[in-house]
Amino acid sequence: MNLYSKRREMLLKNLGPNSVVILFSSDAETEEGRFKINRNFYYLTGIDKKQMILVLMDKAGVTSESLFILPYDETEALWVGGRISAQEASETADIKDILNYNDFDSFMESTLSRFRGLDLKVYLDSFVDENGNVSKSSEYANELLTKYPHLTIKDLFPYTTRMRLIKDDYEITCIKQANNITKQGIQAMMKSIKPGLNEMTMEGVFTFSCNQNVCNEFAFKTIAASGPRATTLHYSDNNQIMQDGELFLQDLGATFKHYCADVTRTYPVNGKFTERQKELYQIVLNVQKLVEQNARVGVKIRDLNRLVIQYYKQELPKHGLTKDVSEYYYHNISHHLGLDCHDADGGLGAILEAGNVISNEPGLYVADEGIGIRIEDDLLITGTGAINLSKDIIKEIDDIENFMNN
């Protein structure tokens, strides 16, 4: 029994008897036009291919697993490469029953007839995709209800969310590697940056470094914001000339095996902080360390965010920032991280558990001074506190200046 079969066993156990799970691998694409696997399908199979369907069943305590794949196509293999073989699919997912994708409908008709008279529950993945579009699962749910109007159809997402929030050793290793690739990209940017370059050049430096480390999938669109543009949270045009004396904020993340890093660093375009920049930067760094010290089992993400706000209320007026804190800090401190950058998430009310991986990203945005600062690390929650998975990516003022100028 491999990692994926253990996850499937746990899922069926959580769902209980007389349950059927149907997961489509998806045909969705990223902004770059690449295929994007359904994360729950990948989580339960380890397979990253289009047009596949996973079916899990528990009939009165007797479980079974089937994986539907397209038959091998020799012409397609000549043009774009061969599809996954039945043997390869079976070995990767640890599923013996590999069936023809085109037989799925007849298989389901036969399956549902065998469950007749039982209190059957059919679980399909989230009915709306991440872009708000109707998903393949939603279409299939409507199709099932048309044929079987008394069928009980439920959303699988809350159950996979619960599982995915607790990372196992393999997942933590993947996130660590994503952070390591991200570190190398950030260091390449720090060595390349100088006044007069375009923000887009810096994005390109990060992309090239990740490609050198065999990563061509990113956790999200890179934010490369200099000067006043860093006060816009999701600035992504990345097309302005960086000026001498400005700060440069980069919010970015590499992936490894689809597991995401999410890191933000802020440093001077010319390699030297001004005194005012140091002053404000240190405030953000101090509160980020405070959050890390307080991130532990039993704490709510909301509590960590309140900690930031309280700290700012105390410290900002000392530095001439007398408006309400919300004028300088207008986002939340954290989100869960994993196969998605904003991973299966319990929201601000979520209580931290051992095995959670969360972001720690306080910011300070002073628009009238053209200064935006954010520092972000990825924290693994353990039984004794938090481990910073991004700790090797420098963020102390002296370390930044020494690295950039030597």
Solvent accessible surface area in square Angstrom, and as a share of the most:
residue,aa,sasa,rsa
1,M,141,0.63
2,N,47,0.24
3,L,53,0.26
4,Y,30,0.11
5,S,9,0.06
6,K,111,0.47
7,R,13,0.05
8,R,0,0.00
9,E,98,0.44
10,M,107,0.48
11,L,0,0.00
12,L,7,0.03
13,K,167,0.71
14,N,77,0.40
15,L,14,0.07
16,G,17,0.17
17,P,78,0.49
18,N,27,0.14
19,S,0,0.00
20,V,0,0.00
21,V,0,0.00
22,I,0,0.00
23,L,0,0.00
24,F,13,0.05
25,S,0,0.00
26,S,26,0.16
27,D,93,0.48
28,A,50,0.39
29,E,103,0.46
30,T,40,0.23
31,E,156,0.70
32,E,112,0.50
33,G,46,0.44
34,R,101,0.37
35,F,49,0.21
36,K,41,0.17
37,I,2,0.01
38,N,36,0.19
39,R,23,0.08
40,N,4,0.02
41,F,0,0.00
42,Y,18,0.07
43,Y,8,0.03
44,L,0,0.00
45,T,0,0.00
46,G,16,0.15
47,I,4,0.02
48,D,57,0.30
49,K,86,0.36
50,K,100,0.42
51,Q,73,0.32
52,M,4,0.02
53,I,4,0.02
54,L,0,0.00
55,V,0,0.00
56,L,0,0.00
57,M,13,0.06
58,D,12,0.06
59,K,74,0.31
60,A,75,0.58
61,G,53,0.51
62,V,113,0.65
63,T,75,0.44
64,S,49,0.31
65,E,49,0.22
66,S,3,0.02
67,L,0,0.00
68,F,0,0.00
69,I,13,0.06
70,L,30,0.15
71,P,63,0.40
72,Y,132,0.50
73,D,52,0.27
74,E,134,0.60
75,T,88,0.51
76,E,52,0.23
77,A,26,0.20
78,L,156,0.78
79,W,209,0.73
80,V,120,0.69
81,G,34,0.33
82,G,39,0.38
83,R,68,0.25
84,I,15,0.08
85,S,53,0.34
86,A,53,0.41
87,Q,126,0.56
88,E,89,0.40
89,A,0,0.00
90,S,29,0.19
91,E,117,0.53
92,T,48,0.28
93,A,0,0.00
94,D,48,0.25
95,I,2,0.01
96,K,192,0.81
97,D,56,0.29
98,I,34,0.17
99,L,55,0.27
100,N,57,0.29
101,Y,45,0.17
102,N,106,0.54
103,D,74,0.38
104,F,12,0.05
105,D,78,0.40
106,S,71,0.46
107,F,40,0.17
108,M,4,0.02
109,E,92,0.41
110,S,55,0.36
111,T,0,0.00
112,L,13,0.06
113,S,45,0.29
114,R,117,0.43
115,F,5,0.02
116,R,181,0.66
117,G,81,0.78
118,L,71,0.35
119,D,108,0.56
120,L,14,0.07
121,K,44,0.19
122,V,0,0.00
123,Y,4,0.01
124,L,0,0.00
125,D,7,0.04
126,S,38,0.24
127,F,61,0.25
128,V,79,0.45
129,D,52,0.27
130,E,126,0.57
131,N,112,0.57
132,G,55,0.53
133,N,84,0.43
134,V,97,0.56
135,S,19,0.12
136,K,103,0.44
137,S,6,0.04
138,S,18,0.11
139,E,100,0.45
140,Y,13,0.05
141,A,9,0.07
142,N,91,0.47
143,E,74,0.33
144,L,5,0.03
145,L,71,0.35
146,T,114,0.66
147,K,103,0.44
148,Y,65,0.25
149,P,92,0.58
150,H,179,0.80
151,L,30,0.15
152,T,60,0.35
153,I,35,0.18
154,K,78,0.33
155,D,45,0.23
156,L,0,0.00
157,F,72,0.30
158,P,80,0.50
159,Y,67,0.25
160,T,0,0.00
161,T,17,0.10
162,R,124,0.45
163,M,13,0.06
164,R,7,0.02
165,L,17,0.09
166,I,62,0.31
167,K,11,0.05
168,D,45,0.23
169,D,118,0.61
170,Y,80,0.31
171,E,2,0.01
172,I,24,0.12
173,T,82,0.48
174,C,1,0.01
175,I,0,0.00
176,K,106,0.45
177,Q,65,0.29
178,A,0,0.00
179,N,4,0.02
180,N,62,0.32
181,I,3,0.01
182,T,0,0.00
183,K,50,0.21
184,Q,66,0.29
185,G,0,0.00
186,I,0,0.00
187,Q,48,0.22
188,A,33,0.26
189,M,0,0.00
190,M,5,0.02
191,K,105,0.44
192,S,47,0.30
193,I,15,0.08
194,K,116,0.49
195,P,53,0.33
196,G,49,0.47
197,L,44,0.22
198,N,41,0.21
199,E,0,0.00
200,M,105,0.47
201,T,61,0.35
202,M,0,0.00
203,E,32,0.14
204,G,36,0.34
205,V,32,0.18
206,F,0,0.00
207,T,46,0.27
208,F,130,0.54
209,S,8,0.05
210,C,0,0.00
211,N,68,0.35
212,Q,122,0.54
213,N,46,0.24
214,V,145,0.83
215,C,6,0.04
216,N,82,0.42
217,E,36,0.16
218,F,52,0.22
219,A,17,0.13
220,F,54,0.23
221,K,89,0.38
222,T,8,0.05
223,I,11,0.05
224,A,0,0.00
225,A,0,0.00
226,S,0,0.00
227,G,2,0.01
228,P,67,0.42
229,R,51,0.19
230,A,1,0.01
231,T,21,0.12
232,T,77,0.45
233,L,43,0.21
234,H,153,0.68
235,Y,23,0.09
236,S,45,0.29
237,D,93,0.48
238,N,1,0.00
239,N,67,0.34
240,Q,76,0.34
241,I,79,0.40
242,M,0,0.00
243,Q,93,0.41
244,D,98,0.51
245,G,33,0.32
246,E,30,0.14
247,L,5,0.02
248,F,0,0.00
249,L,2,0.01
250,Q,0,0.00
251,D,12,0.06
252,L,0,0.00
253,G,1,0.01
254,A,0,0.00
255,T,8,0.05
256,F,68,0.28
257,K,107,0.46
258,H,29,0.13
259,Y,2,0.01
260,C,4,0.02
261,A,0,0.00
262,D,6,0.03
263,V,0,0.00
264,T,0,0.00
265,R,2,0.01
266,T,0,0.00
267,Y,1,0.00
268,P,1,0.00
269,V,1,0.01
270,N,61,0.32
271,G,3,0.02
272,K,120,0.51
273,F,7,0.03
274,T,63,0.37
275,E,132,0.59
276,R,67,0.25
277,Q,10,0.05
278,K,52,0.22
279,E,61,0.28
280,L,0,0.00
281,Y,0,0.00
282,Q,63,0.28
283,I,7,0.03
284,V,0,0.00
285,L,0,0.00
286,N,57,0.29
287,V,0,0.00
288,Q,0,0.00
289,K,69,0.29
290,L,53,0.26
291,V,1,0.01
292,E,44,0.20
293,Q,133,0.59
294,N,42,0.21
295,A,1,0.01
296,R,116,0.42
297,V,73,0.42
298,G,48,0.46
299,V,21,0.12
300,K,73,0.31
301,I,1,0.01
302,R,86,0.31
303,D,59,0.31
304,L,2,0.01
305,N,17,0.09
306,R,137,0.50
307,L,49,0.25
308,V,0,0.00
309,I,51,0.26
310,Q,107,0.48
311,Y,41,0.16
312,Y,0,0.00
313,K,109,0.46
314,Q,112,0.50
315,E,26,0.12
316,L,2,0.01
317,P,71,0.45
318,K,134,0.57
319,H,45,0.20
320,G,56,0.54
321,L,7,0.03
322,T,108,0.63
323,K,117,0.50
324,D,94,0.49
325,V,12,0.07
326,S,64,0.42
327,E,99,0.45
328,Y,13,0.05
329,Y,9,0.03
330,Y,97,0.37
331,H,38,0.17
332,N,67,0.35
333,I,0,0.00
334,S,11,0.07
335,H,12,0.05
336,H,2,0.01
337,L,0,0.00
338,G,0,0.00
339,L,2,0.01
340,D,33,0.17
341,C,15,0.09
342,H,125,0.56
343,D,3,0.02
344,A,5,0.04
345,D,58,0.30
346,G,45,0.43
347,G,37,0.36
348,L,57,0.28
349,G,30,0.29
350,A,15,0.11
351,I,94,0.48
352,L,0,0.00
353,E,55,0.25
354,A,50,0.39
355,G,11,0.10
356,N,2,0.01
357,V,0,0.00
358,I,1,0.00
359,S,0,0.00
360,N,0,0.00
361,E,19,0.09
362,P,0,0.00
363,G,0,0.00
364,L,1,0.00
365,Y,2,0.01
366,V,2,0.01
367,A,77,0.60
368,D,115,0.60
369,E,72,0.32
370,G,21,0.20
371,I,15,0.07
372,G,0,0.00
373,I,0,0.00
374,R,8,0.03
375,I,0,0.00
376,E,0,0.00
377,D,0,0.00
378,D,0,0.00
379,L,0,0.00
380,L,15,0.08
381,I,1,0.00
382,T,30,0.17
383,G,67,0.65
384,T,139,0.81
385,G,14,0.14
386,A,28,0.22
387,I,83,0.42
388,N,12,0.06
389,L,21,0.10
390,S,2,0.01
391,K,135,0.57
392,D,85,0.44
393,I,6,0.03
394,I,45,0.23
395,K,25,0.11
396,E,63,0.28
397,I,19,0.10
398,D,98,0.51
399,D,64,0.33
400,I,1,0.00
401,E,16,0.07
402,N,86,0.44
403,F,53,0.22
404,M,27,0.12
405,N,87,0.45
406,N,136,0.70
